[in-house]
Amino acid sequence: VTFHLRTETCNEPPKLLDDSKTWTKPVELLLGKKFKLEVWEACLRTMALGEISSFKIDKSLISTYPVVAKTLREAFHKDFVGKKKEEKGSHCCGMGLKDGLGHKDLDSLVAKPVDLKFTI
């Protein structure tokens, strides 16, 4: 499934976190492949082809969003595509987050999770 995604906080006023329309290409998700953010797959399964819907998701269901968003930004955001990443010590466990994600808005979500609204 290929789709555009807009992510905002549910706070007042809402804060825009990501908008795939500003990226080099839309998000692509293979259904049934245990994506790190299963709630997106559940939302997409309720939608008709070409439909645009908004989903307010409780913070308890989207704890992996900051890591997923970091990966998507670095793969598709026009400000990151083609730029070489700074190599720091690499970790595959929780220690990989000790220096943050490299995006202040995502680091604040890790520190203080909030409900998010996804428009797909």
N, CA, C and O atoms as a printed pandas DataFrame, in Angstrom:
     atom_number atom_name residue_name chain_id  residue_number  x_coord  y_coord  z_coord
0              1         N          VAL        A               1    0.848   -1.168    0.000
1              2        CA          VAL        A               1    0.000    0.000    0.000
2              3         C          VAL        A               1    0.900    1.239    0.000
3              4         O          VAL        A               1    1.825    1.340    0.807
4              5         N          THR        A               2    0.629    2.167   -0.895
5              6        CA          THR        A               2    1.371    3.425   -0.961
6              7         C          THR        A               2    0.427    4.550   -0.546
7              8         O          THR        A               2   -0.707    4.619   -1.020
8              9         N          PHE        A               3    0.890    5.423    0.333
9             10        CA          PHE        A               3    0.013    6.475    0.848
10            11         C          PHE        A               3    0.833    7.663    1.335
11            12         O          PHE        A               3    2.025    7.545    1.619
12            13         N          HIS        A               4    0.167    8.807    1.425
13            14        CA          HIS        A               4    0.771    9.977    2.057
14            15         C          HIS        A               4    0.317   10.005    3.504
15            16         O          HIS        A               4   -0.777    9.547    3.834
16            17         N          LEU        A               5    1.158   10.540    4.355
17            18        CA          LEU        A               5    0.940   10.531    5.786
18            19         C          LEU        A               5    1.227   11.911    6.359
19            20         O          LEU        A               5    2.234   12.540    6.033
20            21         N          ARG        A               6    0.332   12.365    7.209
21            22        CA          ARG        A               6    0.530   13.614    7.947
22            23         C          ARG        A               6    0.380   13.265    9.424
23            24         O          ARG        A               6   -0.621   12.670    9.824
24            25         N          THR        A               7    1.368   13.632   10.232
25            26        CA          THR        A               7    1.346   13.318   11.657
26            27         C          THR        A               7    1.367   14.610   12.454
27            28         O          THR        A               7    2.206   15.483   12.234
28            29         N          GLU        A               8    0.417   14.717   13.394
29            30        CA          GLU        A               8    0.319   15.890   14.264
30            31         C          GLU        A               8    0.106   15.436   15.697
31            32         O          GLU        A               8   -0.406   14.343   15.941
32            33         N          THR        A               9    0.500   16.278   16.643
33            34        CA          THR        A               9    0.170   15.997   18.036
34            35         C          THR        A               9   -1.306   16.317   18.244
35            36         O          THR        A               9   -1.899   17.086   17.487
36            37         N          CYS        A              10   -1.889   15.721   19.275
37            38        CA          CYS        A              10   -3.291   16.010   19.602
38            39         C          CYS        A              10   -3.396   17.159   20.600
39            40         O          CYS        A              10   -4.490   17.479   21.066
40            41         N          ASN        A              11   -2.265   17.779   20.930
41            42        CA          ASN        A              11   -2.255   18.931   21.837
42            43         C          ASN        A              11   -2.919   20.122   21.165
43            44         O          ASN        A              11   -3.109   20.133   19.949
44            45         N          GLU        A              12   -3.269   21.118   21.958
45            46        CA          GLU        A              12   -3.765   22.385   21.414
46            47         C          GLU        A              12   -2.698   23.441   21.620
47            48         O          GLU        A              12   -2.281   23.631   22.763
48            49         N          PRO        A              13   -2.241   24.118   20.637
49            50        CA          PRO        A              13   -2.502   23.863   19.218
50            51         C          PRO        A              13   -1.714   22.637   18.752
51            52         O          PRO        A              13   -0.657   22.329   19.303
52            53         N          PRO        A              14   -2.229   21.940   17.737
53            54        CA          PRO        A              14   -1.508   20.765   17.236
54            55         C          PRO        A              14   -0.160   21.162   16.631
55            56         O          PRO        A              14   -0.016   22.246   16.065
56            57         N          LYS        A              15    0.814   20.275   16.757
57            58        CA          LYS        A              15    2.140   20.519   16.186
58            59         C          LYS        A              15    2.371   19.498   15.075
59            60         O          LYS        A              15    2.262   18.293   15.301
60            61         N          LEU        A              16    2.689   19.979   13.886
61            62        CA          LEU        A              16    2.975   19.098   12.760
62            63         C          LEU        A              16    4.335   18.441   12.971
63            64         O          LEU        A              16    5.339   19.122   13.183
64            65         N          LEU        A              17    4.358   17.113   12.910
65            66        CA          LEU        A              17    5.611   16.376   13.047
66            67         C          LEU        A              17    6.152   15.941   11.690
67            68         O          LEU        A              17    7.330   16.139   11.395
68            69         N          ASP        A              18    5.296   15.353   10.872
69            70        CA          ASP        A              18    5.725   14.852    9.567
70            71         C          ASP        A              18    4.619   15.039    8.542
71            72         O          ASP        A              18    3.436   14.965    8.872
72            73         N          ASP        A              19    5.011   15.280    7.301
73            74        CA          ASP        A              19    4.086   15.356    6.172
74            75         C          ASP        A              19    4.802   14.761    4.967
75            76         O          ASP        A              19    5.715   15.374    4.414
76            77         N          SER        A              20    4.387   13.574    4.566
77            78        CA          SER        A              20    5.095   12.877    3.489
78            79         C          SER        A              20    4.960   13.577    2.139
79            80         O          SER        A              20    5.685   13.244    1.202
80            81         N          LYS        A              21    4.050   14.533    2.025
81            82        CA          LYS        A              21    3.945   15.276    0.762
82            83         C          LYS        A              21    5.171   16.157    0.529
83            84         O          LYS        A              21    5.406   16.609   -0.592
84            85         N          THR        A              22    5.948   16.402    1.579
85            86        CA          THR        A              22    7.186   17.176    1.428
86            87         C          THR        A              22    8.392   16.260    1.229
87            88         O          THR        A              22    9.514   16.741    1.079
88            89         N          TRP        A              23    8.172   14.954    1.227
89            90        CA          TRP        A              23    9.254   13.986    1.067
90            91         C          TRP        A              23    9.452   13.679   -0.409
91            92         O          TRP        A              23    8.670   14.118   -1.252
92            93         N          THR        A              24   10.494   12.929   -0.717
93            94        CA          THR        A              24   10.791   12.601   -2.111
94            95         C          THR        A              24    9.819   11.592   -2.699
95            96         O          THR        A              24    9.677   11.517   -3.920
96            97         N          LYS        A              25    9.143   10.812   -1.854
97            98        CA          LYS        A              25    8.102    9.898   -2.319
98            99         C          LYS        A              25    7.216    9.507   -1.146
99           100         O          LYS        A              25    7.606    9.676    0.009
100          101         N          PRO        A              26    6.013    8.978   -1.435
101          102        CA          PRO        A              26    5.100    8.604   -0.355
102          103         C          PRO        A              26    5.592    7.374    0.419
103          104         O          PRO        A              26    6.565    6.722    0.040
104          105         N          VAL        A              27    4.894    7.087    1.500
105          106        CA          VAL        A              27    5.201    5.928    2.330
106          107         C          VAL        A              27    4.679    4.675    1.630
107          108         O          VAL        A              27    3.607    4.694    1.024
108          109         N          GLU        A              28    5.436    3.600    1.719
109          110        CA          GLU        A              28    4.992    2.314    1.169
110          111         C          GLU        A              28    5.050    1.283    2.285
111          112         O          GLU        A              28    6.064    1.151    2.969
112          113         N          LEU        A              29    3.952    0.551    2.464
113          114        CA          LEU        A              29    3.851   -0.418    3.548
114          115         C          LEU        A              29    3.353   -1.740    2.987
115          116         O          LEU        A              29    2.337   -1.782    2.292
116          117         N          LEU        A              30    4.061   -2.812    3.285
117          118        CA          LEU        A              30    3.628   -4.146    2.880
118          119         C          LEU        A              30    2.773   -4.715    4.005
119          120         O          LEU        A              30    3.281   -4.997    5.091
120          121         N          LEU        A              31    1.481   -4.883    3.753
121          122        CA          LEU        A              31    0.566   -5.378    4.779
122          123         C          LEU        A              31    0.904   -6.819    5.144
123          124         O          LEU        A              31    1.281   -7.618    4.287
124          125         N          GLY        A              32    0.764   -7.137    6.430
125          126        CA          GLY        A              32    1.004   -8.490    6.905
126          127         C          GLY        A              32    2.458   -8.825    7.171
127          128         O          GLY        A              32    2.777   -9.990    7.411
128          129         N          LYS        A              33    3.351   -7.848    7.137
129          130        CA          LYS        A              33    4.787   -8.100    7.321
130          131         C          LYS        A              33    5.297   -7.642    8.687
131          132         O          LYS        A              33    6.501   -7.452    8.863
132          133         N          LYS        A              34    4.392   -7.463    9.659
133          134        CA          LYS        A              34    4.752   -7.074   11.028
134          135         C          LYS        A              34    5.588   -5.800   11.067
135          136         O          LYS        A              34    6.693   -5.782   11.608
136          137         N          PHE        A              35    5.045   -4.744   10.488
137          138        CA          PHE        A              35    5.674   -3.427   10.495
138          139         C          PHE        A              35    5.825   -2.958   11.938
139          140         O          PHE        A              35    5.012   -3.319   12.790
140          141         N          LYS        A              36    6.846   -2.163   12.225
141          142        CA          LYS        A              36    7.128   -1.714   13.588
142          143         C          LYS        A              36    5.997   -0.895   14.198
143          144         O          LYS        A              36    5.907   -0.794   15.422
144          145         N          LEU        A              37    5.148   -0.318   13.384
145          146        CA          LEU        A              37    4.038    0.488   13.880
146          147         C          LEU        A              37    2.739   -0.162   13.401
147          148         O          LEU        A              37    2.134    0.276   12.423
148          149         N          GLU        A              38    2.326   -1.209   14.104
149          150        CA          GLU        A              38    1.196   -2.031   13.686
150          151         C          GLU        A              38   -0.104   -1.243   13.573
151          152         O          GLU        A              38   -0.996   -1.627   12.817
152          153         N          VAL        A              39   -0.220   -0.150   14.314
153          154        CA          VAL        A              39   -1.450    0.633   14.284
154          155         C          VAL        A              39   -1.700    1.219   12.894
155          156         O          VAL        A              39   -2.856    1.362   12.495
156          157         N          TRP        A              40   -0.646    1.561   12.146
157          158        CA          TRP        A              40   -0.845    2.061   10.779
158          159         C          TRP        A              40   -1.495    0.993    9.922
159          160         O          TRP        A              40   -2.408    1.282    9.149
160          161         N          GLU        A              41   -1.030   -0.235   10.056
161          162        CA          GLU        A              41   -1.594   -1.331    9.272
162          163         C          GLU        A              41   -3.069   -1.522    9.624
163          164         O          GLU        A              41   -3.897   -1.725    8.735
164          165         N          ALA        A              42   -3.399   -1.459   10.908
165          166        CA          ALA        A              42   -4.795   -1.599   11.331
166          167         C          ALA        A              42   -5.652   -0.469   10.753
167          168         O          ALA        A              42   -6.771   -0.713   10.302
168          169         N          CYS        A              43   -5.142    0.746   10.762
169          170        CA          CYS        A              43   -5.874    1.885   10.195
170          171         C          CYS        A              43   -6.085    1.705    8.697
171          172         O          CYS        A              43   -7.192    1.904    8.196
172          173         N          LEU        A              44   -5.038    1.331    7.986
173          174        CA          LEU        A              44   -5.124    1.171    6.532
174          175         C          LEU        A              44   -6.122    0.091    6.134
175          176         O          LEU        A              44   -6.784    0.214    5.103
176          177         N          ARG        A              45   -6.239   -0.954    6.926
177          178        CA          ARG        A              45   -7.167   -2.047    6.607
178          179         C          ARG        A              45   -8.625   -1.599    6.663
179          180         O          ARG        A              45   -9.488   -2.243    6.066
180          181         N          THR        A              46   -8.915   -0.504    7.373
181          182        CA          THR        A              46  -10.296   -0.017    7.479
182          183         C          THR        A              46  -10.677    0.917    6.338
183          184         O          THR        A              46  -11.839    1.301    6.213
184          185         N          MET        A              47   -9.705    1.283    5.505
185          186        CA          MET        A              47   -9.922    2.323    4.500
186          187         C          MET        A              47  -10.202    1.757    3.114
187          188         O          MET        A              47   -9.749    0.668    2.761
188          189         N          ALA        A              48  -10.962    2.526    2.337
189          190        CA          ALA        A              48  -11.207    2.197    0.933
190          191         C          ALA        A              48  -10.109    2.833    0.082
191          192         O          ALA        A              48   -9.451    3.780    0.513
192          193         N          LEU        A              49   -9.917    2.314   -1.110
193          194        CA          LEU        A              49   -8.926    2.848   -2.038
194          195         C          LEU        A              49   -9.224    4.320   -2.324
195          196         O          LEU        A              49  -10.354    4.659   -2.676
196          197         N          GLY        A              50   -8.239    5.189   -2.179
197          198        CA          GLY        A              50   -8.405    6.615   -2.446
198          199         C          GLY        A              50   -8.982    7.415   -1.290
199          200         O          GLY        A              50   -9.056    8.641   -1.371
200          201         N          GLU        A              51   -9.389    6.759   -0.227
201          202        CA          GLU        A              51   -9.971    7.439    0.932
202          203         C          GLU        A              51   -8.885    8.157    1.733
203          204         O          GLU        A              51   -7.755    7.676    1.823
204          205         N          ILE        A              52   -9.229    9.303    2.312
205          206        CA          ILE        A              52   -8.347   10.023    3.230
206          207         C          ILE        A              52   -9.056   10.065    4.574
207          208         O          ILE        A              52  -10.185   10.546    4.670
208          209         N          SER        A              53   -8.402    9.566    5.604
209          210        CA          SER        A              53   -8.994    9.510    6.940
210          211         C          SER        A              53   -7.989    9.969    7.981
211          212         O          SER        A              53   -6.778    9.911    7.771
212          213         N          SER        A              54   -8.519   10.430    9.114
213          214        CA          SER        A              54   -7.684   10.815   10.250
214          215         C          SER        A              54   -7.952    9.864   11.403
215          216         O          SER        A              54   -9.092    9.472   11.652
216          217         N          PHE        A              55   -6.893    9.503   12.098
217          218        CA          PHE        A              55   -6.983    8.581   13.222
218          219         C          PHE        A              55   -6.250    9.187   14.406
219          220         O          PHE        A              55   -5.064    9.502   14.311
220          221         N          LYS        A              56   -6.954    9.352   15.527
221          222        CA          LYS        A              56   -6.317    9.805   16.761
222          223         C          LYS        A              56   -5.936    8.551   17.535
223          224         O          LYS        A              56   -6.791    7.735   17.879
224          225         N          ILE        A              57   -4.644    8.408   17.803
225          226        CA          ILE        A              57   -4.122    7.186   18.398
226          227         C          ILE        A              57   -3.513    7.479   19.771
227          228         O          ILE        A              57   -2.722    8.408   19.933
228          229         N          ASP        A              58   -3.902    6.666   20.749
229          230        CA          ASP        A              58   -3.399    6.803   22.108
230          231         C          ASP        A              58   -1.892    6.538   22.153
231          232         O          ASP        A              58   -1.376    5.656   21.467
232          233         N          LYS        A              59   -1.215    7.314   22.967
233          234        CA          LYS        A              59    0.243    7.220   23.065
234          235         C          LYS        A              59    0.735    5.824   23.438
235          236         O          LYS        A              59    1.867    5.461   23.118
236          237         N          SER        A              60   -0.104    5.040   24.112
237          238        CA          SER        A              60    0.314    3.689   24.505
238          239         C          SER        A              60    0.471    2.755   23.306
239          240         O          SER        A              60    1.132    1.722   23.415
240          241         N          LEU        A              61   -0.125    3.102   22.169
241          242        CA          LEU        A              61   -0.074    2.254   20.974
242          243         C          LEU        A              61    0.997    2.678   19.972
243          244         O          LEU        A              61    1.217    1.998   18.970
244          245         N          ILE        A              62    1.661    3.796   20.240
245          246        CA          ILE        A              62    2.594    4.334   19.240
246          247         C          ILE        A              62    3.968    4.650   19.825
247          248         O          ILE        A              62    4.623    5.607   19.412
248          249         N          SER        A              63    4.392    3.847   20.775
249          250        CA          SER        A              63    5.698    4.096   21.407
250          251         C          SER        A              63    6.858    3.970   20.420
251          252         O          SER        A              63    7.922    4.547   20.646
252          253         N          THR        A              64    6.669    3.228   19.333
253          254        CA          THR        A              64    7.740    3.067   18.345
254          255         C          THR        A              64    7.733    4.163   17.280
255          256         O          THR        A              64    8.621    4.193   16.429
256          257         N          TYR        A              65    6.744    5.066   17.310
257          258        CA          TYR        A              65    6.653    6.095   16.271
258          259         C          TYR        A              65    7.939    6.916   16.111
259          260         O          TYR        A              65    8.369    7.121   14.976
260          261         N          PRO        A              66    8.570    7.393   17.181
261          262        CA          PRO        A              66    9.774    8.211   16.979
262          263         C          PRO        A              66   10.869    7.502   16.176
263          264         O          PRO        A              66   11.520    8.129   15.339
264          265         N          VAL        A              67   11.079    6.220   16.417
265          266        CA          VAL        A              67   12.112    5.476   15.688
266          267         C          VAL        A              67   11.691    5.275   14.234
267          268         O          VAL        A              67   12.510    5.405   13.325
268          269         N          VAL        A              68   10.412    4.957   14.013
269          270        CA          VAL        A              68    9.898    4.783   12.647
270          271         C          VAL        A              68   10.004    6.105   11.883
271          272         O          VAL        A              68   10.432    6.124   10.729
272          273         N          ALA        A              69    9.617    7.206   12.525
273          274        CA          ALA        A              69    9.667    8.516   11.874
274          275         C          ALA        A              69   11.102    8.901   11.519
275          276         O          ALA        A              69   11.344    9.456   10.447
276          277         N          LYS        A              70   12.046    8.614   12.397
277          278        CA          LYS        A              70   13.460    8.895   12.116
278          279         C          LYS        A              70   13.903    8.147   10.862
279          280         O          LYS        A              70   14.550    8.722    9.986
280          281         N          THR        A              71   13.556    6.878   10.780
281          282        CA          THR        A              71   13.930    6.059    9.622
282          283         C          THR        A              71   13.315    6.612    8.343
283          284         O          THR        A              71   13.995    6.725    7.323
284          285         N          LEU        A              72   12.021    6.959    8.395
285          286        CA          LEU        A              72   11.341    7.490    7.211
286          287         C          LEU        A              72   11.921    8.841    6.798
287          288         O          LEU        A              72   12.130    9.084    5.610
288          289         N          ARG        A              73   12.180    9.709    7.753
289          290        CA          ARG        A              73   12.760   11.022    7.432
290          291         C          ARG        A              73   14.108   10.866    6.744
291          292         O          ARG        A              73   14.382   11.522    5.739
292          293         N          GLU        A              74   14.937   10.004    7.283
293          294        CA          GLU        A              74   16.277    9.845    6.715
294          295         C          GLU        A              74   16.247    9.158    5.355
295          296         O          GLU        A              74   17.169    9.329    4.557
296          297         N          ALA        A              75   15.204    8.388    5.082
297          298        CA          ALA        A              75   15.093    7.716    3.789
298          299         C          ALA        A              75   14.435    8.596    2.734
299          300         O          ALA        A              75   14.807    8.535    1.562
300          301         N          PHE        A              76   13.449    9.426    3.136
301          302        CA          PHE        A              76   12.625   10.102    2.142
302          303         C          PHE        A              76   12.529   11.618    2.247
303          304         O          PHE        A              76   12.095   12.258    1.290
304          305         N          HIS        A              77   12.914   12.218    3.364
305          306        CA          HIS        A              77   12.783   13.671    3.495
306          307         C          HIS        A              77   13.834   14.343    2.626
307          308         O          HIS        A              77   15.006   13.967    2.651
308          309         N          LYS        A              78   13.413   15.332    1.862
309          310        CA          LYS        A              78   14.330   15.980    0.906
310          311         C          LYS        A              78   15.548   16.606    1.572
311          312         O          LYS        A              78   16.578   16.773    0.919
312          313         N          ASP        A              79   15.461   16.956    2.857
313          314        CA          ASP        A              79   16.606   17.540    3.551
314          315         C          ASP        A              79   17.650   16.498    3.961
315          316         O          ASP        A              79   18.774   16.853    4.316
316          317         N          PHE        A              80   17.279   15.201    3.913
317          318        CA          PHE        A              80   18.197   14.155    4.360
318          319         C          PHE        A              80   18.666   13.236    3.242
319          320         O          PHE        A              80   19.766   12.688    3.319
320          321         N          VAL        A              81   17.855   13.056    2.203
321          322        CA          VAL        A              81   18.186   12.113    1.135
322          323         C          VAL        A              81   19.510   12.490    0.486
323          324         O          VAL        A              81   19.721   13.641    0.104
324          325         N          GLY        A              82   20.387   11.523    0.366
325          326        CA          GLY        A              82   21.672   11.749   -0.287
326          327         C          GLY        A              82   22.761   12.288    0.619
327          328         O          GLY        A              82   23.915   12.397    0.205
328          329         N          LYS        A              83   22.411   12.625    1.849
329          330        CA          LYS        A              83   23.426   13.125    2.780
330          331         C          LYS        A              83   23.989   11.962    3.579
331          332         O          LYS        A              83   23.260   11.064    4.000
332          333         N          LYS        A              84   25.284   11.996    3.777
333          334        CA          LYS        A              84   25.938   10.943    4.541
334          335         C          LYS        A              84   25.680   11.171    6.025
335          336         O          LYS        A              84   25.825   12.284    6.531
336          337         N          LYS        A              85   25.296   10.096    6.716
337          338        CA          LYS        A              85   25.042   10.175    8.148
338          339         C          LYS        A              85   26.365   10.207    8.900
339          340         O          LYS        A              85   27.346    9.580    8.502
340          341         N          GLU        A              86   26.362   10.954    9.997
341          342        CA          GLU        A              86   27.529   10.945   10.874
342          343         C          GLU        A              86   27.548    9.624   11.602
343          344         O          GLU        A              86   26.554    9.237   12.216
344          345         N          GLU        A              87   28.653    8.935   11.542
345          346        CA          GLU        A              87   28.757    7.648   12.221
346          347         C          GLU        A              87   29.241    7.861   13.646
347          348         O          GLU        A              87   30.334    8.375   13.884
348          349         N          LYS        A              88   28.408    7.457   14.575
349          350        CA          LYS        A              88   28.803    7.409   15.975
350          351         C          LYS        A              88   28.862    5.930   16.294
351          352         O          LYS        A              88   28.622    5.112   15.406
352          353         N          GLY        A              89   29.166    5.563   17.496
353          354        CA          GLY        A              89   29.143    4.154   17.852
354          355         C          GLY        A              89   27.763    3.580   17.578
355          356         O          GLY        A              89   26.760    4.197   17.937
356          357         N          SER        A              90   27.692    2.436   16.963
357          358        CA          SER        A              90   26.423    1.826   16.594
358          359         C          SER        A              90   25.984    0.819   17.644
359          360         O          SER        A              90   26.789    0.026   18.133
360          361         N          HIS        A              91   24.698    0.857   17.988
361          362        CA          HIS        A              91   24.118   -0.084   18.943
362          363         C          HIS        A              91   22.839   -0.647   18.357
363          364         O          HIS        A              91   22.146    0.024   17.593
364          365         N          CYS        A              92   22.529   -1.881   18.718
365          366        CA          CYS        A              92   21.292   -2.517   18.265
366          367         C          CYS        A              92   20.286   -2.622   19.399
367          368         O          CYS        A              92   19.191   -3.144   19.191
368          369         N          CYS        A              93   20.616   -2.151   20.572
369          370        CA          CYS        A              93   19.739   -2.264   21.727
370          371         C          CYS        A              93   19.286   -0.871   22.164
371          372         O          CYS        A              93   19.421    0.095   21.413
372          373         N          GLY        A              94   18.757   -0.773   23.364
373          374        CA          GLY        A              94   18.299    0.502   23.888
374          375         C          GLY        A              94   19.396    1.541   23.999
375          376         O          GLY        A              94   19.104    2.737   24.030
376          377         N          MET        A              95   20.645    1.123   24.059
377          378        CA          MET        A              95   21.757    2.078   24.131
378          379         C          MET        A              95   21.844    2.938   22.875
379          380         O          MET        A              95   22.461    4.003   22.896
380          381         N          GLY        A              96   21.241    2.495   21.798
381          382        CA          GLY        A              96   21.247    3.271   20.563
382          383         C          GLY        A              96   20.517    4.592   20.712
383          384         O          GLY        A              96   20.726    5.501   19.908
384          385         N          LEU        A              97   19.653    4.724   21.737
385          386        CA          LEU        A              97   18.882    5.949   21.953
386          387         C          LEU        A              97   19.525    6.886   22.975
387          388         O          LEU        A              97   19.001    7.971   23.231
388          389         N          LYS        A              98   20.645    6.485   23.556
389          390        CA          LYS        A              98   21.221    7.298   24.632
390          391         C          LYS        A              98   21.612    8.700   24.177
391          392         O          LYS        A              98   21.590    9.636   24.976
392          393         N          ASP        A              99   21.968    8.855   22.906
393          394        CA          ASP        A              99   22.318   10.172   22.370
394          395         C          ASP        A              99   21.144   10.826   21.657
395          396         O          ASP        A              99   21.305   11.875   21.033
396          397         N          GLY        A             100   19.976   10.224   21.743
397          398        CA          GLY        A             100   18.795   10.760   21.076
398          399         C          GLY        A             100   18.689   10.263   19.648
399          400         O          GLY        A             100   19.534    9.509   19.166
400          401         N          LEU        A             101   17.636   10.701   18.986
401          402        CA          LEU        A             101   17.357   10.274   17.618
402          403         C          LEU        A             101   17.910   11.235   16.572
403          404         O          LEU        A             101   17.898   10.938   15.377
404          405         N          GLY        A             102   18.391   12.380   17.025
405          406        CA          GLY        A             102   18.912   13.358   16.072
406          407         C          GLY        A             102   17.851   14.321   15.567
407          408         O          GLY        A             102   18.123   15.124   14.675
408          409         N          HIS        A             103   16.663   14.255   16.115
409          410        CA          HIS        A             103   15.558   15.151   15.762
410          411         C          HIS        A             103   14.922   15.582   17.086
411          412         O          HIS        A             103   14.392   14.747   17.819
412          413         N          LYS        A             104   14.970   16.869   17.394
413          414        CA          LYS        A             104   14.489   17.354   18.691
414          415         C          LYS        A             104   13.030   16.997   18.952
415          416         O          LYS        A             104   12.671   16.631   20.072
416          417         N          ASP        A             105   12.174   17.102   17.910
417          418        CA          ASP        A             105   10.766   16.792   18.117
418          419         C          ASP        A             105   10.560   15.317   18.457
419          420         O          ASP        A             105    9.705   14.986   19.278
420          421         N          LEU        A             106   11.330   14.436   17.837
421          422        CA          LEU        A             106   11.213   13.006   18.128
422          423         C          LEU        A             106   11.813   12.673   19.490
423          424         O          LEU        A             106   11.290   11.821   20.208
424          425         N          ASP        A             107   12.906   13.341   19.846
425          426        CA          ASP        A             107   13.496   13.135   21.172
426          427         C          ASP        A             107   12.506   13.529   22.265
427          428         O          ASP        A             107   12.426   12.862   23.296
428          429         N          SER        A             108   11.751   14.609   22.047
429          430        CA          SER        A             108   10.773   15.023   23.058
430          431         C          SER        A             108    9.613   14.033   23.146
431          432         O          SER        A             108    9.037   13.852   24.219
432          433         N          LEU        A             109    9.264   13.387   22.025
433          434        CA          LEU        A             109    8.221   12.349   22.060
434          435         C          LEU        A             109    8.677   11.115   22.828
435          436         O          LEU        A             109    7.876   10.466   23.501
436          437         N          VAL        A             110    9.955   10.794   22.727
437          438        CA          VAL        A             110   10.490    9.665   23.488
438          439         C          VAL        A             110   10.430    9.998   24.976
439          440         O          VAL        A             110   10.028    9.161   25.785
440          441         N          ALA        A             111   10.829   11.216   25.338
441          442        CA          ALA        A             111   10.863   11.638   26.738
442          443         C          ALA        A             111    9.465   11.818   27.318
443          444         O          ALA        A             111    9.211   11.452   28.466
444          445         N          LYS        A             112    8.554   12.384   26.517
445          446        CA          LYS        A             112    7.198   12.657   26.996
446          447         C          LYS        A             112    6.201   12.321   25.885
447          448         O          LYS        A             112    5.816   13.196   25.110
448          449         N          PRO        A             113    5.782   11.048   25.808
449          450        CA          PRO        A             113    4.858   10.632   24.744
450          451         C          PRO        A             113    3.519   11.365   24.823
451          452         O          PRO        A             113    3.036   11.688   25.909
452          453         N          VAL        A             114    2.936   11.618   23.667
453          454        CA          VAL        A             114    1.611   12.237   23.572
454          455         C          VAL        A             114    0.796   11.466   22.535
455          456         O          VAL        A             114    1.348   10.749   21.701
456          457         N          ASP        A             115   -0.535   11.627   22.603
457          458        CA          ASP        A             115   -1.398   11.047   21.583
458          459         C          ASP        A             115   -1.108   11.747   20.259
459          460         O          ASP        A             115   -0.790   12.936   20.230
460          461         N          LEU        A             116   -1.222   10.996   19.163
461          462        CA          LEU        A             116   -0.953   11.559   17.842
462          463         C          LEU        A             116   -2.134   11.363   16.912
463          464         O          LEU        A             116   -2.906   10.413   17.047
464          465         N          LYS        A             117   -2.259   12.284   15.960
465          466        CA          LYS        A             117   -3.272   12.172   14.909
466          467         C          LYS        A             117   -2.552   11.906   13.597
467          468         O          LYS        A             117   -1.687   12.673   13.174
468          469         N          PHE        A             118   -2.928   10.800   12.963
469          470        CA          PHE        A             118   -2.374   10.430   11.663
470          471         C          PHE        A             118   -3.440   10.656   10.609
471          472         O          PHE        A             118   -4.545   10.127   10.729
472          473         N          THR        A             119   -3.135   11.424    9.589
473          474        CA          THR        A             119   -4.028   11.585    8.446
474          475         C          THR        A             119   -3.384   10.822    7.303
475          476         O          THR        A             119   -2.279   11.132    6.858
476          477         N          ILE        A             120   -4.109    9.817    6.845
477          478        CA          ILE        A             120   -3.597    8.896    5.827
478          479         C          ILE        A             120   -4.476    8.993    4.600
479          480         O          ILE        A             120   -4.233    8.302    3.611
